[in-house]
């Protein structure tokens, strides 16, 4: 297919475009460049990219594509809480608007990168029929976006909602503000697996490459299999307490110890998910990698490319601090739009 990949230069996008191209798709990126230069190693491979805000995508930019894979978003809870209306403007209203324009432009498939964060908290293993209980603006925005996009589904326009578990693993555009990456990066540089919570909350976890392979599988599936379907992306066995993740990291690095932040307590986000539907609908997309695999991979990447003390939580790898850095420099306005030219951005 001819695929438009939004958020193509982000943490997941930098891996997704490689997986999509490897599967034979013709991929064009769309990215605003907030995280240009926030790289681990040589950075993302070159990709022909439309440099624009997802809020501003025009009809002409969508014509000719057979599929849109929509990753672009305010990407985590802390940024989402900066300004809830901006979070809804980008994650909900812009996503629904993009889907509507894609439908009108003749795009047949629309893969929406949603999140298990929309479950928020719950007992037992939550499948796709579970009630929504988001505890953050980010989670609520994903609920609203799914609901709005679902209203557009028809015989010509087929959306699919990929509810990703919490993603981890090495990427050319690394994020250090997701739990596995953060614990591993801090341990690598300080010798301490430093916990911000008491370790009791549950979280489903998913390697970034497995998340991208699920996208490829959804595009390859017959339309009727994935049409207007929400699917938890992960593996049921890959639900972990955060304390268990810390122990995996400690075991992987001899000499490290587990420590706790002052006042560390339970996290409001506490849930496990059932991923049986993914196995039933898209068996080729069942994740193959475990948290232990991801931790070992991250350690190898840090050994290869280097990681300085404190860098995992700095502006290079932590999205909230990167946004703050750009705002303080006057490069992003309060609406998170560029005040001048976008960051230096390389396209292929």
Residue pairs with C-beta under 8 A, 6 or more apart in sequence:
1 25
1 26
1 66
1 67
1 109
1 219
2 25
2 26
2 28
2 64
2 65
2 66
2 67
3 20
3 25
3 26
3 27
3 28
3 65
3 66
3 67
3 68
3 69
3 219
4 28
4 29
4 30
4 50
4 61
4 62
4 65
4 67
4 68
4 69
4 107
5 13
5 16
5 17
5 20
5 27
5 28
5 29
5 30
5 69
5 71
6 13
6 29
6 30
6 31
6 54
6 57
6 68
6 69
6 70
6 71
6 72
6 98
7 13
7 30
7 31
7 54
7 70
7 71
7 72
7 73
7 113
8 14
8 16
8 17
8 27
8 29
8 30
8 31
8 47
8 49
8 71
9 29
9 31
9 33
9 35
9 36
9 44
9 47
9 49
9 173
9 345
10 31
10 35
10 71
10 72
10 75
10 173
11 75
11 167
11 171
11 173
11 174
11 175
11 208
12 71
12 113
12 167
12 171
12 208
12 211
12 212
13 29
13 31
13 44
13 71
13 173
14 43
14 44
14 45
14 171
14 172
14 173
15 171
15 172
15 208
15 209
15 211
15 212
16 69
16 71
16 211
16 212
16 215
17 27
17 29
17 44
17 45
17 47
18 45
18 212
19 209
19 212
19 213
19 215
19 216
20 27
20 69
20 212
20 215
20 216
20 219
21 27
23 216
23 219
23 220
25 67
25 216
25 219
27 47
28 47
28 48
28 49
28 50
28 65
29 47
29 48
29 49
29 50
29 347
30 49
30 50
30 52
30 54
30 57
30 61
30 72
31 49
31 50
31 51
31 72
31 345
32 51
32 52
32 53
32 54
32 72
32 338
32 342
33 51
33 342
33 343
33 344
33 345
34 322
34 323
34 326
34 332
34 343
35 173
35 319
35 322
36 342
36 343
36 344
36 345
36 346
37 43
37 316
37 343
37 344
38 173
38 174
38 315
38 316
38 317
38 322
39 172
39 173
39 174
40 170
40 171
40 172
40 173
40 174
40 301
40 305
40 317
41 172
41 301
41 304
41 305
42 172
43 172
43 173
44 172
44 173
45 172
45 348
46 346
46 347
46 348
47 347
47 348
48 347
48 348
49 345
49 347
49 348
50 57
50 61
51 342
51 345
51 347
52 61
53 337
54 70
54 72
54 90
54 94
54 95
54 98
55 89
55 90
55 93
55 94
55 97
57 98
57 101
58 101
59 101
59 104
59 105
62 68
62 98
62 101
62 102
62 105
62 107
63 105
63 106
65 102
65 105
65 107
66 107
66 108
66 109
67 107
67 108
67 109
67 110
67 111
67 219
68 98
68 99
68 102
68 107
68 109
68 110
68 111
69 111
69 113
69 215
69 219
70 95
70 98
70 99
70 110
70 111
70 112
70 113
71 113
72 90
73 90
73 91
73 95
73 113
73 141
74 80
74 86
74 87
74 90
74 91
74 138
74 141
74 336
75 175
75 319
76 138
76 177
76 178
76 319
76 320
77 117
77 136
77 137
77 138
77 139
77 269
78 177
78 319
78 320
79 87
79 138
79 319
79 320
79 323
80 87
80 91
80 136
80 137
80 138
80 141
81 87
81 136
81 137
82 320
82 323
83 334
83 336
84 137
86 334
86 335
86 336
87 137
87 138
87 141
88 137
88 140
88 141
88 144
89 335
90 141
90 336
91 138
91 141
91 142
91 144
91 145
92 141
92 144
92 145
92 148
95 112
95 145
95 148
95 149
96 145
96 148
96 149
96 152
99 110
99 112
99 148
99 149
99 152
99 157
99 159
100 152
102 110
102 157
103 110
103 152
103 154
103 156
103 157
106 156
107 157
108 156
108 157
108 158
108 223
109 158
109 159
109 160
109 219
109 223
110 149
110 157
110 158
110 159
110 160
111 159
111 160
111 162
111 215
111 218
111 219
112 145
112 146
112 149
112 159
112 160
112 161
112 162
113 162
113 164
114 142
114 145
114 146
114 161
114 162
114 163
114 164
114 230
115 138
115 139
115 142
115 163
115 164
116 126
116 163
116 164
116 165
116 166
116 204
116 232
116 234
116 271
116 273
117 134
117 136
117 138
117 139
117 142
117 269
118 132
118 134
118 139
118 140
118 142
118 143
118 146
118 163
119 126
119 130
119 132
119 133
119 134
119 139
119 271
119 273
120 132
120 133
120 134
120 135
120 136
120 139
120 268
120 269
120 271
121 133
121 135
121 268
121 269
121 270
121 271
122 130
122 131
122 133
122 271
122 272
124 272
125 236
125 239
125 272
125 273
125 274
126 232
126 271
126 272
126 273
126 274
127 232
127 273
127 274
127 276
127 277
128 163
128 230
128 231
128 232
128 277
132 139
132 143
134 140
134 142
134 143
135 268
135 269
136 269
146 161
146 230
149 159
149 161
150 159
150 161
150 228
152 159
153 159
153 227
153 228
158 223
158 226
158 227
158 228
159 227
159 228
160 218
160 226
160 227
160 228
160 229
160 231
161 229
161 230
161 231
162 211
162 214
162 215
162 218
162 231
162 233
163 230
163 231
163 232
163 233
163 273
164 206
164 211
164 233
164 234
165 203
165 204
165 205
165 206
165 232
165 233
165 234
165 238
165 273
165 275
166 178
166 179
166 180
166 203
166 204
166 205
166 206
167 178
167 205
167 206
167 207
167 208
167 211
168 178
168 179
168 180
168 181
168 205
168 206
168 207
168 208
168 291
168 294
168 298
169 180
169 181
169 207
169 208
169 209
169 289
169 294
169 297
169 298
170 208
170 294
170 297
170 298
170 300
170 301
171 208
174 181
174 301
174 317
175 181
175 317
175 318
175 319
176 182
176 185
176 311
176 312
176 313
176 314
176 316
176 317
176 318
177 313
177 317
177 318
177 319
177 320
179 203
179 205
179 242
179 245
180 205
180 245
180 249
180 291
180 294
180 295
180 298
181 298
181 312
181 317
182 312
182 313
183 193
183 194
183 195
183 245
183 246
183 249
184 249
184 252
184 295
184 298
184 299
184 302
185 298
185 302
185 307
185 311
185 312
185 313
185 317
186 192
186 193
186 194
186 312
186 313
187 193
187 194
187 249
187 250
187 253
187 256
188 253
188 298
188 299
188 302
188 307
188 312
189 307
189 308
189 309
189 310
189 311
189 312
190 309
191 253
191 255
191 256
191 257
192 256
192 257
192 258
192 259
193 246
193 249
193 250
193 256
193 257
193 258
193 259
194 259
194 260
194 261
195 242
195 243
195 246
195 258
195 259
195 260
195 261
195 264
196 261
196 264
197 242
197 264
197 265
197 266
197 267
198 243
198 260
198 264
198 265
198 266
199 241
199 242
199 243
199 244
199 246
199 260
199 264
200 241
200 242
200 243
200 266
200 270
201 241
201 242
201 266
201 267
201 269
201 270
202 239
202 240
202 241
202 270
202 271
202 272
203 239
203 240
203 241
203 242
203 245
203 269
203 270
203 271
204 232
204 234
204 238
204 239
204 271
204 272
204 273
204 275
205 234
205 238
205 239
205 240
205 245
205 291
206 233
206 234
206 235
206 238
206 287
207 287
207 289
207 290
207 293
207 294
209 289
210 233
210 285
210 287
210 288
210 289
211 233
213 284
213 285
213 287
214 231
214 233
214 278
214 282
214 285
214 287
216 285
217 282
217 284
217 285
218 226
218 231
218 282
218 285
220 284
221 281
221 282
225 281
225 282
226 281
226 282
229 277
229 281
231 277
231 278
231 281
231 282
232 273
232 274
232 275
232 277
232 278
233 275
233 278
233 285
233 287
234 273
234 275
234 278
234 287
235 275
235 286
235 287
236 273
236 274
236 275
236 276
238 287
238 290
238 291
239 272
239 273
240 291
242 267
245 291
246 258
247 258
248 291
248 292
248 295
249 256
249 295
250 256
250 257
250 258
252 292
252 295
252 296
252 299
253 299
275 286
278 285
278 286
279 286
311 317
312 318
313 321
314 321
315 321
315 322
315 324
315 325
316 322
323 332
323 336
326 332
326 343
327 333
327 334
330 339
331 338
331 339
331 340
331 343
332 338
332 339
333 339
